[in-house]
Amino acid sequence: MSLIRAGRMAEAPVAVISPAWRLVAAGIALVLAAVTAVPVRALKTSRAQEEPALQILREAMGHEQDRAVLESCLARIDGEIQARPGFGLNHYAAGWILSHLGKSEEAVAAYDKAIKADPKIADAAYNAGVILAGLGREAEAARHWEAAIAADPSHIDALYNLGQLRYNGKQFAEALESWSKAHALAPSDFDIAKKVLQATQALGRREAAQQARAAVFAIWKASEDPKVRALTEYVFDQFDVGKLHVYAYETFEPKGELYYVYTFRAAGPDGKVVGTAQLESSTAIRDMGTPYILGVTVGQDHHTLKDTFKELPSYDVLRPLIIKVIEEYLAKLVLSASASF
């Protein structure tokens, strides 16, 4: 049978976790957030053992917005637990239902009982980790994702989320290890390839970063996923400038009279973007023989700066210049906002 599994953590500012939930069970898919498809897991149990829990789970999934039905399903699965307290799938179903009733702590406890009854139910550990991450209990979430990986080394989403948690904690080598393993399992997964690049950039491994960037572009060009092909830019690096967290975007195919090659979006502690710095190009400056120039944007106000380039600068040259621009033009916006409270 297939198990219900929550999806990957979304890209978010440091210290902010935005889990995207996706549920898959017994051939029935239910999407709670827009996330890409992931493989489902199988339990080696007999159909006779699975059937009661599966029937209850299917009914709960079909009425996940109906609290009365969920409560009824929970009562029925509790009956199954009383009859067979050592059967992991019963506890797993209870965990799913409890999580949809908003009973996060109880859901984690149920998933933990499922793991104890059957340590090979990797998705129980994984889903518990997603709930714990949403509660801000990151150390516990990491332990659960590690347990999911130990139970199933091919659990891509556990590897992905563990990598994101490590990256958020600035454990870049550990993040790269997790994401590299996920990339080996899913070499055509755009999001994972992008994360490998981000971790490699954070470690300052420029040659490896060039290879990782090439992989991102190759996946983007070859992807049959319309959402991936519709992307015009992607995050290739992240870093902090004072209280700002900066997302560095690269445009896939910069073109037109005015275009941005790189856009650095600076977000405050609340996750809201306060402004951007850009490496941009326009017809006017190209005609002047200096096709690239630094710019800064705050709201509707856009200004070009004095820094121009005859050739596309390397990232090692560009990054410190961008940091200075952010410090001069954007960091003070966060300080002003903090002083006003």
N, C-alpha and C positions, 0 to 999 in steps of 0.2 A: 504494500500500500504506500501511498505518498503522504508526506507530512506537510502540515502548514508551517510556513516559514516567513519571518519578517524580512524586509528588504535591507538595502544598504543605507548607511548613513549618508546624508546629503553633504555636499561641500558647504562648509559654513565657517564663519570666523572662529578663531581660536577660542576655546572654552565655551563654544556654543555647539550643541549637538542637535541635529534635526533629523531624527530617524524617519526613513520612509518605510511604511509597512506594506508588505505584500503577502498575501495568503494563498497557498496552493494545497489542496487536499484531495486525495482519491480521484484525481483526474478532473476535479472541479476547480477552476481558477477564479479568484476574486481579487480584484485590484483595489486597494485602499488609497494608493498614491501612484503617481505616474513614474513607475520604475521599470527597468528593462527586465525581460524574462530571465529566470535563473533555473537551473535544473532542480528537480525535486528528489527527495530521498526515499528510500524503501526500507521497510522493516521486515525482518524474517520471522513472521508469525503466521499462524494458520488463519484462514478466512473465518473459521468458526470463532476464534478468539477475537479477531478484529471486528466482526460484524456489529455487535452492539455499540461499541464506541464509535465506529464509523457512521452508523445510522444517526446517532446523536449529533456527531460532528457535522454531518451534511445538513441536518435540519438547522443547527445553530448557524451555519454559514449562510444558509438560504434566508435567514431572518436576523441578520446581524444588527439591524437597527431596531428590532423589536425586543424590548427589554423583558417583556412577559415571556416570550418564547425562550429567550436566553436563560431566564431564571428556571423555567421548566426543564430545559436541557441540562442545566447545572444540577438540579435535583435528581434527574435520571442518571447522570454520570456519577453522582455521589453514591447512588445505589449500586452501580457497577463497581465502584471503588470498595464499598463495603463487602461486596461479594468476592472480589479479587483484589485485595489491597497491594499485592505484589506485581500487578500487571501495569507496566509503564505507560502503555497507550491510554489507559483510563485517566491517569494523572495528566498526560499530555493534553487530552481533550478538555479536562477541567481547566488547565492553564489557559488554553485558547479562549474558552468561554469567559473565564474570570477577567481576562485582559479586556475583553469587549464589553464587560460590565463596568469597566473602569476601576476594577479592584486589582491594582498593579502589584501590591505586596503579596496578596494571596495568589495571584497568577505566578509570580516568581517562585513562591513556595511550592505550588503544584508542579511547575516545571522541574524544580529541584528534586521532587519526589519521583518524577518520571526518570530523571537521570540516575537517581539512586537505584531504582528498580531495574533499569536497563541503561547502562552507561553508553551504549552505542546509539542511543537516540540523540544524535548530534544536534538536531534542530531544537530540541528542548533546551539545551544549553545555549544555543544561539539566540533563540527568542527571548529567553530570560535576560541575556546580555543586552539586547535592544531595549527592553523595558528598563533595566537598571541604568543604562546610559541616559535614557530619557528622564530618569529621576535624578540625574547628576551623580550617580554612584559609579564613577568611571573605573575605579580599581576593581570593583566587583564585576562590572561588565567585562573588563579585560580577562578576568579569571574564567568567566563563563565562555567567552569566545575561544580562549585557549583550550578549554575542555572540549568544545565543539570540534576544534581542529585535531585534538588528540584522538577523538572518536572517529573523525573522518578527515584525513589530511587533504582531501579534495574539496572541502567545504569553502568554496570561493568567497562567499559573502562574509563568513567569519574572518577569513584572511583579510578581506578588504576592510571591514570595520575595525579589526584590531590594528591594521596599518593606519587607519585614520585617527584612531585614538592615540597611537604612539606619535603620529605626526603632530597632532594638536598639542601634545605634551613636549614637543621639540625633541623627541627621541627619534631622530631622522634615520639613523642606521637601522634601528629596529623596524621602523615603518617601511623602509626600503626592502628589508628582508621579507616582511609579510606580503607586500605588493608584488615583489618579484616572484614569489611562489604562486600568487594568484595569476600573474601574467603568464607564467609557464603553463598553467592549467587552461587559460583562456587567452591565447595570444592575439585574438582579434577583438577583444573587449576594449573599446575606446576609453572608457572611464578608468580602467585599471592601468592602461598604458600611460594615460595622462598623469596618474598618481605616481607611477614609477619615475617619470620625468621630474615631477615636483620634488620628490625625495632626493633624487640625484642632484638637482639644483641646490637644495638646501645643504647638501654635504660638500658643495663646491667641486664636484667631479665633472668638470666641463666637457672632457672628451666623452665620457659616458653619457652626459646630458645630450650631446649632439646625436648620439646613437638613439637615445630614448626619444628625442624629438623626431627623428626620421621615422621611428616606428609609429608615433602618433599621426604624422602626416600620411603615412602609408595606409593605416587603418581607416582614416577619414576618407581618403580617396577611394578605397576599395569597399567601404561599408555598404551593405544593402539596407541598413536601418535608415529610414527617412529622417528620423530625428537627428542622427549623427550627421548625415549628409547636409542637413539644413543648417548646421552650425557654421557661423562665419568667424568665430574666434573661440579660444579655449584658454583656461588658466594653466600656465606653464611654471609658475613660481608663486610663492607667498612669503612675505617677510613682515617684520614689525618695524615701524618708525615711531618711536615714543609710544603713545597710547593708540596709535593707528595700526590697523592690520591691513596690509596692502596685498591685493590680488593682481598679479601681473598677467595680462591677457596678450596673446599674439593673434593677429588677424591672419587667417589662412591665405586669402588671396587679396592683398591690398590693391585697390585700383580705384580710378575715378579722378576727378579734378582735385578733391581733397580726401585724403584717407589717413587713417592711423595705422602704423605698423604695430606699435605696442600701446596698450592702454593700461595704466596702473590705477586701479580703483582703491581709494583709501577709505576704510570703514572705521568708525569710532567704536568705543566699547559696547555700544548698543547694537552694533552690527549694521548700522545705516551708513551708506556711503556719503562722505562729506564733500568729496571732490575727486578729480582725476588729474593725473599727469600723463602726457602722451609724447610719443615720438611720432611726428606727423609729417605729411608731405602734401604740397599743393602745386598746382600748375605754376603759380607765380614764382615760388622759390626754386622750382625745378628749372625754370627759364633763367634764373640767376646763377645756376650752376652749383647750388647747394641744396640738393633735393630733400634733405631731412632737417627738421627743426624741433626743438622741445616746445611743448605747450602745456598750459594748465587750464582746467575748467572747474568752476564752482557754480553750480546751478546753471543759469543761462549765460553766465559770463565766461568768455573764452579769451585767452591771451596767448600769443606766441612770445617766446623768450629769446634771449640773445644767442643761445647755443645752437649752432648750425653744423651740418656735417656734409661733406662732399660724397662720402660713402657711408653705407649702413654701418653704424658702430657695432662693435662686438658687445655682448651682454656685460662682459667684465668692465668695459668702458662706460656703458650706459647706466648700469645699476647705481653706482655711487652718485652720478649726476641726478638721477631721478630721486634718490633719497634726499639730496639737498633741496630739490624743488619742493618735495613734500614737506620737508621741515620748514621751509621758508613760507610757503603759501597755504598749506593745508593743516599742519599740526596746530597752528594757533587757533584754528576754528574750533577744535576740540577743547582747547584750554579756555577759550571764551565761553563755550557752552557750559563747561564745568563751573566756571566762576559765576555764572548767572543764577545758579541754584543755591 
